[in-house]
Amino acid sequence: MTLKALHPNVKIRITVNFFLVIVYRMVTPFLAVYFSQKVGATITGFLFATVILSAVLGGVIGGFYGDRIGRRKLMLMTDLIMACGFGVIALLNSPWMDAPYLTYVVFLVVEFFEGIAMPAAQALLIDSSTSETRRLIFQIQYWVNNLSMAIGSMIGAFLFQTHHFLLFCLVALVTLISYFITLFFITDTYVPQPAEKTSHPSGNGNEKAGGFLKNYAFILYDKIFLFFILAVLLTSIIENQLTNYAGVRMAQAIHDQPLFAGWLDFHVNGVWLLGFLQTENTLLVVVGTFLIAWMVKKVSDQLAIITGVIIFTAGYAYIMIGTVPSLLILAMLIATLGELTYVPIKQAYLADIAPENARSSYMAANSMMQFLSAIIGGLMITIGSLLNPAIMTVLIILFGLAAAGLFFQSGRLLNKKGNKALQVEKASHL
């Protein structure tokens, strides 16, 4: 499979998304600092909690309507509103104005519509792919997203404090360009069916879909997807520990230790080491994505995803308890190798599980697991204050093993469903 064989929608969206992620990462990681300087840390915490809830609500709505009015229409609407929104944010933070509370209100609206857009954009990629091309597509997307996040964060770190007006203008401009590219070059390969003809998303019933709650309740009847999103939740909780429990523990336990004992006279503390591990992870993803993909290309998806999750969990198990900087760096290397092995296949699994008439809804439900894992990840800091690191490490290992088992069960049922569908198709031609 080559890049030329991919659908034009896929090539266009991955390219556009590369630039969108760069400009978004120039501003979004630094908005907490911006608001804390303007309105104080206490109020900032409340503001960002409401922003997250706004994005979650947008995702639920976007998943529902993406399956009913089409992916492209929803993306056009949200791109235009978000471009206007960032234009207003730029004006509110220009040399002529300084309005942090109004900035928050507009940012709340922008995040709501970004939440609406995400399930439709993800579903569009799946609509424009096949089971044979998805593993390659999600490897490319995974690599591009990490590279663009690294570039955007680096530029934002240098420019946001002094040039945020220009950066907000740039975000608005690139989002507007995305709107016109979608308008003129993206085709919607999915044709929504009338609501009264839309059946149970899992294909296991004849109920008519109506209302948000009923729509998402239907999805949970899909046993394959239920196993899958539980596995996603567990692996996301593990990954979030780096910036939650493990990060806090390193900051408390590591003080002025040599980075590589006996090699370099360079000492680090826990906070510096946390930043180093995050940078290491990003660089390894950028450098190693296609190398790992080449190494496991002949391995079955089911074996690769289970092996990847186990390796990923092994690396994080030491990160949860370790205090030796060099071994923590090695553990992050191991964890990232596992991540590189299982993440693209996980995305391909999701694409194969989601039925065409409910893909946006499935993408929204999957995104909800990311938000839920972020909440649980934060709670793990509190739990970790009551338990010793050894118990927390055992807990993470159990999460990883459970995730591997759930991915195995999801893949087994997916293969069984695919074989059954193939037999029915063959029988229909006899």
TILUMKOL-886537 format. One record per residue (C-alpha): residue number from 1; residue in one letter; chain; z, x, y. Coordinates in Angstrom, 1 decimal, always signed. Layout:
REM TILUMKOL-886537
ATOM   resi   resn   chain       zz       xx       yy
ATOM    NUM      a       A        Z        X        Y
...
***
This chain:
REM TILUMKOL-886537
ATOM   resi   resn   chain       zz       xx       yy
ATOM      1      m       A     +0.0     +0.0     +0.0
ATOM      2      t       A     -1.1     +1.4     +3.4
ATOM      3      l       A     -0.3     +0.5     +7.0
ATOM      4      k       A     -3.9     -0.7     +7.5
ATOM      5      a       A     -3.3     -3.4     +4.8
ATOM      6      l       A     -0.4     -5.0     +6.8
ATOM      7      h       A     -1.0     -8.2     +8.7
ATOM      8      p       A     -1.7     -7.7    +12.4
ATOM      9      n       A     +1.4     -9.8    +13.3
ATOM     10      v       A     +3.5     -7.2    +11.4
ATOM     11      k       A     +2.1     -4.2    +13.2
ATOM     12      i       A     +2.3     -5.9    +16.6
ATOM     13      r       A     +5.8     -7.1    +16.2
ATOM     14      i       A     +7.2     -3.8    +14.9
ATOM     15      t       A     +5.5     -2.0    +17.8
ATOM     16      v       A     +6.8     -4.5    +20.4
ATOM     17      n       A    +10.2     -4.5    +18.9
ATOM     18      f       A    +10.4     -0.7    +19.1
ATOM     19      f       A    +10.1     -0.9    +22.9
ATOM     20      l       A    +12.3     -4.0    +23.2
ATOM     21      v       A    +15.1     -2.3    +21.3
ATOM     22      i       A    +14.9     +0.8    +23.4
ATOM     23      v       A    +15.2     -1.1    +26.7
ATOM     24      y       A    +18.0     -3.4    +25.4
ATOM     25      r       A    +20.0     -0.4    +24.1
ATOM     26      m       A    +19.7     +1.1    +27.5
ATOM     27      v       A    +21.9     -1.6    +28.9
ATOM     28      t       A    +23.8     -3.7    +26.2
ATOM     29      p       A    +26.1     -1.0    +24.8
ATOM     30      f       A    +27.3     -0.2    +28.4
ATOM     31      l       A    +27.9     -3.8    +29.6
ATOM     32      a       A    +31.5     -3.7    +28.4
ATOM     33      v       A    +32.2     -0.7    +30.5
ATOM     34      y       A    +30.3     -2.4    +33.5
ATOM     35      f       A    +32.4     -5.6    +33.3
ATOM     36      s       A    +35.7     -3.7    +32.7
ATOM     37      q       A    +35.1     -1.7    +35.9
ATOM     38      k       A    +34.2     -4.9    +37.8
ATOM     39      v       A    +36.7     -7.5    +36.5
ATOM     40      g       A    +39.2     -5.6    +34.4
ATOM     41      a       A    +39.6     -5.0    +30.6
ATOM     42      t       A    +41.5     -8.2    +29.9
ATOM     43      i       A    +38.9    -10.6    +31.4
ATOM     44      t       A    +36.1     -8.5    +29.8
ATOM     45      g       A    +37.5     -9.1    +26.3
ATOM     46      f       A    +37.4    -12.9    +26.9
ATOM     47      l       A    +33.9    -12.7    +28.5
ATOM     48      f       A    +32.5    -10.8    +25.5
ATOM     49      a       A    +34.1    -13.2    +23.0
ATOM     50      t       A    +32.2    -16.1    +24.6
ATOM     51      v       A    +29.0    -14.1    +24.7
ATOM     52      i       A    +29.2    -13.5    +20.9
ATOM     53      l       A    +29.9    -17.2    +20.4
ATOM     54      s       A    +26.9    -18.1    +22.6
ATOM     55      a       A    +24.6    -15.8    +20.5
ATOM     56      v       A    +26.0    -17.4    +17.3
ATOM     57      l       A    +25.3    -20.9    +18.6
ATOM     58      g       A    +21.8    -19.9    +19.6
ATOM     59      g       A    +21.1    -18.5    +16.2
ATOM     60      v       A    +22.1    -21.8    +14.5
ATOM     61      i       A    +19.9    -23.7    +16.8
ATOM     62      g       A    +17.1    -21.2    +16.6
ATOM     63      g       A    +17.1    -21.3    +12.8
ATOM     64      f       A    +16.9    -25.1    +12.8
ATOM     65      y       A    +14.1    -25.4    +15.3
ATOM     66      g       A    +12.1    -22.4    +14.1
ATOM     67      d       A    +11.4    -24.3    +10.9
ATOM     68      r       A    +10.5    -27.5    +12.8
ATOM     69      i       A     +8.4    -26.4    +15.8
ATOM     70      g       A     +7.1    -23.1    +14.6
ATOM     71      r       A     +8.1    -19.4    +15.1
ATOM     72      r       A     +5.6    -18.5    +17.8
ATOM     73      k       A     +6.4    -21.4    +20.1
ATOM     74      l       A    +10.1    -20.6    +20.0
ATOM     75      m       A     +9.5    -16.9    +20.6
ATOM     76      l       A     +7.3    -17.6    +23.6
ATOM     77      m       A     +9.9    -19.9    +25.2
ATOM     78      t       A    +12.8    -17.5    +24.6
ATOM     79      d       A    +10.9    -14.4    +25.8
ATOM     80      l       A    +10.0    -16.1    +29.1
ATOM     81      i       A    +13.5    -17.3    +29.7
ATOM     82      m       A    +15.0    -13.9    +28.8
ATOM     83      a       A    +12.6    -12.1    +31.0
ATOM     84      c       A    +13.5    -14.3    +33.9
ATOM     85      g       A    +17.2    -14.0    +33.0
ATOM     86      f       A    +17.2    -10.2    +33.2
ATOM     87      g       A    +15.2    -10.4    +36.4
ATOM     88      v       A    +18.0    -12.5    +37.9
ATOM     89      i       A    +20.6    -10.0    +36.5
ATOM     90      a       A    +18.7     -7.2    +38.2
ATOM     91      l       A    +18.8     -9.1    +41.5
ATOM     92      l       A    +22.5     -9.8    +41.1
ATOM     93      n       A    +23.1     -6.0    +40.6
ATOM     94      s       A    +20.7     -4.7    +43.2
ATOM     95      p       A    +21.3     -2.7    +46.4
ATOM     96      w       A    +21.5     -6.1    +48.1
ATOM     97      m       A    +24.0     -7.9    +45.8
ATOM     98      d       A    +27.0     -7.2    +43.5
ATOM     99      a       A    +27.9    -10.4    +41.6
ATOM    100      p       A    +29.6     -9.6    +38.3
ATOM    101      y       A    +30.7    -13.2    +37.5
ATOM    102      l       A    +27.3    -14.6    +38.1
ATOM    103      t       A    +25.9    -11.7    +36.0
ATOM    104      y       A    +28.1    -12.9    +33.2
ATOM    105      v       A    +26.9    -16.5    +33.4
ATOM    106      v       A    +23.2    -15.4    +33.3
ATOM    107      f       A    +24.0    -12.9    +30.5
ATOM    108      l       A    +25.6    -15.7    +28.5
ATOM    109      v       A    +22.4    -17.7    +28.8
ATOM    110      v       A    +20.2    -14.7    +27.9
ATOM    111      e       A    +22.3    -14.0    +24.8
ATOM    112      f       A    +22.1    -17.7    +23.8
ATOM    113      f       A    +18.3    -17.5    +23.9
ATOM    114      e       A    +18.2    -14.2    +22.2
ATOM    115      g       A    +20.2    -15.8    +19.4
ATOM    116      i       A    +17.6    -18.6    +19.3
ATOM    117      a       A    +14.7    -16.1    +19.1
ATOM    118      m       A    +16.0    -13.8    +16.3
ATOM    119      p       A    +15.7    -16.1    +13.2
ATOM    120      a       A    +12.1    -17.1    +14.3
ATOM    121      a       A    +11.1    -13.5    +14.9
ATOM    122      q       A    +12.4    -12.5    +11.5
ATOM    123      a       A    +10.8    -15.5     +9.8
ATOM    124      l       A     +7.4    -14.6    +11.5
ATOM    125      l       A     +7.5    -11.2     +9.8
ATOM    126      i       A     +8.1    -12.7     +6.4
ATOM    127      d       A     +5.4    -15.4     +6.9
ATOM    128      s       A     +3.0    -12.6     +7.6
ATOM    129      s       A     +3.9    -10.5     +4.6
ATOM    130      t       A     +3.7    -10.7     +0.8
ATOM    131      s       A     +6.2     -9.8     -1.9
ATOM    132      e       A     +4.1     -6.6     -2.5
ATOM    133      t       A     +4.2     -5.5     +1.2
ATOM    134      r       A     +7.8     -6.4     +2.1
ATOM    135      r       A     +9.5     -3.4     +0.8
ATOM    136      l       A     +7.2     -1.1     +2.9
ATOM    137      i       A     +7.5     -3.4     +6.0
ATOM    138      f       A    +11.3     -3.4     +5.9
ATOM    139      q       A    +11.4     +0.4     +5.4
ATOM    140      i       A     +9.3     +0.8     +8.5
ATOM    141      q       A    +11.3     -1.8    +10.5
ATOM    142      y       A    +14.6     -0.2     +9.5
ATOM    143      w       A    +13.4     +3.3    +10.6
ATOM    144      v       A    +11.9     +2.0    +13.8
ATOM    145      n       A    +15.0     +0.1    +14.8
ATOM    146      n       A    +17.3     +3.1    +14.2
ATOM    147      l       A    +15.0     +5.4    +16.1
ATOM    148      s       A    +14.6     +3.0    +19.1
ATOM    149      m       A    +18.4     +2.4    +19.2
ATOM    150      a       A    +19.0     +6.2    +19.3
ATOM    151      i       A    +16.5     +6.7    +22.1
ATOM    152      g       A    +17.7     +3.7    +24.1
ATOM    153      s       A    +21.4     +4.6    +23.8
ATOM    154      m       A    +20.7     +8.2    +24.8
ATOM    155      i       A    +18.7     +7.1    +28.0
ATOM    156      g       A    +21.4     +4.5    +28.9
ATOM    157      a       A    +24.2     +7.0    +28.5
ATOM    158      f       A    +22.6     +9.1    +31.3
ATOM    159      l       A    +21.2     +6.4    +33.6
ATOM    160      f       A    +23.2     +3.1    +33.3
ATOM    161      q       A    +26.1     +4.0    +35.6
ATOM    162      t       A    +23.9     +5.1    +38.5
ATOM    163      h       A    +20.6     +3.2    +37.9
ATOM    164      h       A    +21.5     -0.1    +36.2
ATOM    165      f       A    +19.4     -2.0    +38.7
ATOM    166      l       A    +16.3     -0.2    +37.6
ATOM    167      l       A    +17.2     -0.5    +33.9
ATOM    168      f       A    +17.7     -4.3    +34.2
ATOM    169      c       A    +14.3     -4.5    +35.9
ATOM    170      l       A    +12.8     -2.5    +33.1
ATOM    171      v       A    +14.3     -4.9    +30.5
ATOM    172      a       A    +12.8     -7.9    +32.3
ATOM    173      l       A     +9.4     -6.2    +32.5
ATOM    174      v       A     +9.2     -5.2    +28.8
ATOM    175      t       A    +10.4     -8.7    +27.8
ATOM    176      l       A     +7.7    -10.2    +30.0
ATOM    177      i       A     +5.1     -8.0    +28.4
ATOM    178      s       A     +6.4     -9.1    +25.0
ATOM    179      y       A     +5.8    -12.7    +26.1
ATOM    180      f       A     +2.1    -12.0    +26.9
ATOM    181      i       A     +1.5    -10.0    +23.7
ATOM    182      t       A     +2.9    -12.9    +21.7
ATOM    183      l       A     +0.9    -15.4    +23.7
ATOM    184      f       A     -2.5    -13.6    +23.2
ATOM    185      f       A     -2.2    -11.6    +20.0
ATOM    186      i       A     +0.4    -13.3    +17.7
ATOM    187      t       A     -0.8    -16.1    +15.3
ATOM    188      d       A     +1.7    -18.5    +13.7
ATOM    189      t       A     +0.8    -18.5    +10.0
ATOM    190      y       A     +3.4    -21.1     +9.3
ATOM    191      v       A     +2.6    -24.8    +10.0
ATOM    192      p       A     +5.7    -26.9    +10.2
ATOM    193      q       A     +5.8    -30.1     +8.2
ATOM    194      p       A     +7.0    -33.4     +9.8
ATOM    195      a       A    +10.8    -33.7     +9.6
ATOM    196      e       A    +10.6    -36.7     +7.4
ATOM    197      k       A     +8.7    -34.7     +4.8
ATOM    198      t       A    +11.0    -31.7     +4.8
ATOM    199      s       A    +12.9    -31.5     +1.6
ATOM    200      h       A    +15.9    -29.6     +0.5
ATOM    201      p       A    +15.3    -26.0     +1.6
ATOM    202      s       A    +16.2    -24.6     -1.7
ATOM    203      g       A    +13.6    -26.8     -3.4
ATOM    204      n       A    +16.3    -28.3     -5.7
ATOM    205      g       A    +16.5    -31.8     -4.3
ATOM    206      n       A    +14.7    -34.6     -2.5
ATOM    207      e       A    +17.1    -35.2     +0.4
ATOM    208      k       A    +15.6    -35.5     +3.8
ATOM    209      a       A    +16.7    -32.8     +6.2
ATOM    210      g       A    +18.4    -34.1     +9.3
ATOM    211      g       A    +20.9    -32.5    +11.7
ATOM    212      f       A    +22.2    -29.0    +11.9
ATOM    213      l       A    +25.2    -29.4     +9.5
ATOM    214      k       A    +23.1    -31.0     +6.8
ATOM    215      n       A    +20.4    -28.4     +7.3
ATOM    216      y       A    +22.8    -25.5     +6.7
ATOM    217      a       A    +24.8    -27.3     +4.0
ATOM    218      f       A    +21.5    -27.6     +2.1
ATOM    219      i       A    +21.0    -23.9     +2.2
ATOM    220      l       A    +24.4    -23.3     +0.6
ATOM    221      y       A    +23.2    -25.3     -2.5
ATOM    222      d       A    +20.9    -22.4     -3.1
ATOM    223      k       A    +22.9    -20.3     -5.6
ATOM    224      i       A    +20.6    -17.3     -5.3
ATOM    225      f       A    +21.1    -17.2     -1.5
ATOM    226      l       A    +24.8    -17.8     -1.7
ATOM    227      f       A    +25.3    -14.8     -4.0
ATOM    228      f       A    +23.1    -12.8     -1.6
ATOM    229      i       A    +24.9    -13.6     +1.6
ATOM    230      l       A    +28.3    -12.9     +0.1
ATOM    231      a       A    +27.0     -9.5     -1.0
ATOM    232      v       A    +25.7     -9.0     +2.6
ATOM    233      l       A    +29.0    -10.0     +4.0
ATOM    234      l       A    +30.9     -7.5     +1.8
ATOM    235      t       A    +28.6     -4.6     +2.5
ATOM    236      s       A    +28.7     -5.4     +6.3
ATOM    237      i       A    +32.5     -5.4     +6.2
ATOM    238      i       A    +32.5     -1.9     +4.6
ATOM    239      e       A    +30.0     -0.6     +7.2
ATOM    240      n       A    +32.0     -2.0    +10.1
ATOM    241      q       A    +35.1     +0.0     +9.0
ATOM    242      l       A    +33.7     +3.1    +10.7
ATOM    243      t       A    +34.2     +1.7    +14.1
ATOM    244      n       A    +37.3     -0.4    +13.2
ATOM    245      y       A    +40.0     +0.6    +10.7
ATOM    246      a       A    +38.5     +4.0     +9.7
ATOM    247      g       A    +37.8     +4.9    +13.3
ATOM    248      v       A    +41.4     +4.0    +14.4
ATOM    249      r       A    +42.9     +5.9    +11.5
ATOM    250      m       A    +40.8     +9.0    +12.3
ATOM    251      a       A    +41.9     +8.9    +15.9
ATOM    252      q       A    +45.5     +8.8    +14.9
ATOM    253      a       A    +45.4    +11.3    +12.0
ATOM    254      i       A    +43.0    +14.0    +13.1
ATOM    255      h       A    +44.1    +16.3    +15.9
ATOM    256      d       A    +42.5    +19.6    +16.8
ATOM    257      q       A    +41.1    +20.5    +13.4
ATOM    258      p       A    +38.2    +22.9    +12.7
ATOM    259      l       A    +34.9    +21.1    +12.1
ATOM    260      f       A    +33.9    +23.6     +9.3
ATOM    261      a       A    +37.0    +25.6     +8.3
ATOM    262      g       A    +36.2    +29.3     +8.1
ATOM    263      w       A    +32.6    +28.9     +9.4
ATOM    264      l       A    +32.8    +27.8    +13.1
ATOM    265      d       A    +35.6    +28.1    +15.5
ATOM    266      f       A    +34.9    +24.6    +16.8
ATOM    267      h       A    +37.8    +22.1    +16.7
ATOM    268      v       A    +37.6    +18.3    +16.9
ATOM    269      n       A    +39.9    +15.4    +17.1
ATOM    270      g       A    +39.4    +12.0    +15.5
ATOM    271      v       A    +37.5    +10.4    +18.4
ATOM    272      w       A    +35.0    +13.2    +18.6
ATOM    273      l       A    +34.6    +13.1    +14.8
ATOM    274      l       A    +33.9     +9.4    +14.9
ATOM    275      g       A    +31.1     +9.9    +17.4
ATOM    276      f       A    +29.8    +12.8    +15.3
ATOM    277      l       A    +29.7    +10.6    +12.2
ATOM    278      q       A    +27.8     +7.8    +14.0
ATOM    279      t       A    +25.3    +10.3    +15.3
ATOM    280      e       A    +24.9    +11.8    +11.8
ATOM    281      n       A    +24.2     +8.4    +10.4
ATOM    282      t       A    +21.5     +7.7    +12.9
ATOM    283      l       A    +19.8    +11.0    +12.5
ATOM    284      l       A    +19.9    +10.8     +8.7
ATOM    285      v       A    +18.3     +7.4     +8.9
ATOM    286      v       A    +15.5     +8.6    +11.2
ATOM    287      v       A    +14.9    +11.7     +9.1
ATOM    288      g       A    +15.5    +10.4     +5.6
ATOM    289      t       A    +14.1     +6.8     +5.4
ATOM    290      f       A    +10.7     +7.5     +4.0
ATOM    291      l       A    +11.9    +10.5     +1.9
ATOM    292      i       A    +14.4     +8.2     +0.1
ATOM    293      a       A    +11.8     +5.5     -0.2
ATOM    294      w       A     +9.4     +7.9     -1.9
ATOM    295      m       A    +12.1     +9.0     -4.3
ATOM    296      v       A    +13.0     +5.5     -5.4
ATOM    297      k       A     +9.5     +3.9     -5.3
ATOM    298      k       A     +9.2     +3.9     -9.1
ATOM    299      v       A    +12.7     +2.5     -9.6
ATOM    300      s       A    +13.1     -1.2    -10.0
ATOM    301      d       A    +14.4     -3.1     -6.9
ATOM    302      q       A    +17.4     -4.4     -8.9
ATOM    303      l       A    +18.5     -0.9    -10.1
ATOM    304      a       A    +17.8     +0.7     -6.7
ATOM    305      i       A    +19.9     -1.9     -4.7
ATOM    306      i       A    +22.9     -1.7     -7.1
ATOM    307      t       A    +22.8     +2.1     -7.2
ATOM    308      g       A    +22.5     +2.3     -3.4
ATOM    309      v       A    +25.4     +0.0     -2.8
ATOM    310      i       A    +27.6     +2.0     -5.2
ATOM    311      i       A    +26.7     +5.3     -3.5
ATOM    312      f       A    +27.2     +3.7     -0.1
ATOM    313      t       A    +30.7     +2.5     -1.2
ATOM    314      a       A    +31.6     +5.9     -2.6
ATOM    315      g       A    +30.9     +7.5     +0.8
ATOM    316      y       A    +32.9     +5.0     +2.7
ATOM    317      a       A    +35.8     +5.2     +0.2
ATOM    318      y       A    +36.5     +8.7     +1.4
ATOM    319      i       A    +35.9     +7.9     +5.1
ATOM    320      m       A    +38.6     +5.3     +4.7
ATOM    321      i       A    +41.2     +7.8     +3.6
ATOM    322      g       A    +39.9    +11.4     +4.3
ATOM    323      t       A    +41.2    +13.7     +7.0
ATOM    324      v       A    +39.1    +16.9     +6.4
ATOM    325      p       A    +36.2    +16.9     +8.9
ATOM    326      s       A    +33.7    +18.7     +6.7
ATOM    327      l       A    +34.4    +16.4     +3.8
ATOM    328      l       A    +34.1    +13.4     +6.1
ATOM    329      i       A    +30.7    +14.7     +7.2
ATOM    330      l       A    +29.7    +15.0     +3.5
ATOM    331      a       A    +31.0    +11.5     +2.8
ATOM    332      m       A    +28.8    +10.1     +5.7
ATOM    333      l       A    +25.8    +11.9     +4.1
ATOM    334      i       A    +26.5    +10.2     +0.8
ATOM    335      a       A    +27.1     +6.8     +2.4
ATOM    336      t       A    +23.9     +7.0     +4.4
ATOM    337      l       A    +21.9     +8.0     +1.3
ATOM    338      g       A    +23.2     +4.8     -0.3
ATOM    339      e       A    +22.4     +2.8     +2.8
ATOM    340      l       A    +18.8     +4.2     +2.9
ATOM    341      t       A    +18.4     +3.1     -0.7
ATOM    342      y       A    +19.6     -0.4     -0.6
ATOM    343      v       A    +19.0     -1.8     +3.0
ATOM    344      p       A    +15.2     -2.1     +2.9
ATOM    345      i       A    +15.3     -3.7     -0.5
ATOM    346      k       A    +18.1     -6.1     +0.6
ATOM    347      q       A    +15.8     -7.3     +3.4
ATOM    348      a       A    +12.9     -7.7     +1.0
ATOM    349      y       A    +15.2     -9.8     -1.3
ATOM    350      l       A    +16.1    -12.0     +1.6
ATOM    351      a       A    +12.4    -12.5     +2.4
ATOM    352      d       A    +11.7    -13.5     -1.3
ATOM    353      i       A    +14.7    -15.8     -1.5
ATOM    354      a       A    +13.9    -17.9     +1.7
ATOM    355      p       A    +11.4    -20.7     +1.1
ATOM    356      e       A     +8.6    -21.0     +3.7
ATOM    357      n       A     +9.8    -24.3     +5.2
ATOM    358      a       A    +13.3    -23.0     +5.8
ATOM    359      r       A    +12.9    -19.3     +6.6
ATOM    360      s       A    +14.3    -19.5    +10.1
ATOM    361      s       A    +17.3    -21.3     +8.8
ATOM    362      y       A    +17.9    -18.8     +6.1
ATOM    363      m       A    +17.6    -15.9     +8.7
ATOM    364      a       A    +20.1    -17.6    +10.9
ATOM    365      a       A    +22.6    -18.1     +8.0
ATOM    366      n       A    +22.1    -14.4     +7.1
ATOM    367      s       A    +22.8    -13.4    +10.7
ATOM    368      m       A    +26.0    -15.4    +10.7
ATOM    369      m       A    +27.3    -13.1     +8.0
ATOM    370      q       A    +26.9    -10.2    +10.4
ATOM    371      f       A    +29.0    -12.0    +13.0
ATOM    372      l       A    +31.6    -13.0    +10.4
ATOM    373      s       A    +31.8     -9.4     +9.1
ATOM    374      a       A    +32.4     -8.1    +12.7
ATOM    375      i       A    +35.3    -10.5    +13.0
ATOM    376      i       A    +36.7     -9.5     +9.6
ATOM    377      g       A    +36.1     -5.9    +10.4
ATOM    378      g       A    +38.3     -6.3    +13.5
ATOM    379      l       A    +41.0     -8.0    +11.4
ATOM    380      m       A    +41.0     -5.1     +9.0
ATOM    381      i       A    +42.6     -3.0    +11.8
ATOM    382      t       A    +45.6     -5.3    +11.8
ATOM    383      i       A    +45.7     -5.4     +8.0
ATOM    384      g       A    +45.5     -1.6     +7.9
ATOM    385      s       A    +48.5     -1.4    +10.1
ATOM    386      l       A    +50.5     -3.1     +7.4
ATOM    387      l       A    +49.0     -1.3     +4.3
ATOM    388      n       A    +48.7     +2.4     +3.6
ATOM    389      p       A    +45.2     +4.1     +3.5
ATOM    390      a       A    +45.2     +4.3     -0.3
ATOM    391      i       A    +45.4     +0.5     -0.6
ATOM    392      m       A    +42.8     +0.0     +2.1
ATOM    393      t       A    +40.5     +2.4     +0.2
ATOM    394      v       A    +40.9     +0.5     -3.1
ATOM    395      l       A    +40.1     -2.7     -1.2
ATOM    396      i       A    +36.9     -1.2     +0.1
ATOM    397      i       A    +35.9     +0.0     -3.4
ATOM    398      l       A    +36.5     -3.5     -4.8
ATOM    399      f       A    +34.4     -5.0     -2.0
ATOM    400      g       A    +31.6     -2.6     -2.9
ATOM    401      l       A    +31.7     -3.3     -6.6
ATOM    402      a       A    +31.8     -7.0     -5.9
ATOM    403      a       A    +28.8     -6.7     -3.6
ATOM    404      a       A    +26.8     -4.7     -6.3
ATOM    405      g       A    +27.6     -7.4     -8.8
ATOM    406      l       A    +26.5    -10.2     -6.4
ATOM    407      f       A    +23.3     -8.4     -5.6
ATOM    408      f       A    +22.7     -8.0     -9.4
ATOM    409      q       A    +23.2    -11.7    -10.0
ATOM    410      s       A    +21.1    -12.7     -7.0
ATOM    411      g       A    +18.2    -10.4     -8.2
ATOM    412      r       A    +18.5    -11.7    -11.8
ATOM    413      l       A    +18.3    -15.3    -10.7
ATOM    414      l       A    +15.5    -14.5     -8.3
ATOM    415      n       A    +13.4    -12.8    -11.1
ATOM    416      k       A    +14.2    -15.7    -13.4
ATOM    417      k       A    +13.0    -18.2    -10.7
ATOM    418      g       A     +9.8    -16.1    -10.1
ATOM    419      n       A     +9.0    -16.0    -13.8
ATOM    420      k       A     +9.5    -19.7    -14.2
ATOM    421      a       A     +7.2    -20.4    -11.2
ATOM    422      l       A     +4.6    -18.1    -12.7
ATOM    423      q       A     +4.7    -20.0    -16.0
ATOM    424      v       A     +4.4    -23.3    -14.2
ATOM    425      e       A     +1.4    -22.0    -12.2
ATOM    426      k       A     -0.3    -20.7    -15.4
ATOM    427      a       A     +0.3    -24.1    -17.2
ATOM    428      s       A     -1.3    -26.0    -14.3
ATOM    429      h       A     -4.5    -24.0    -14.8
ATOM    430      l       A     -4.8    -24.8    -18.5
***
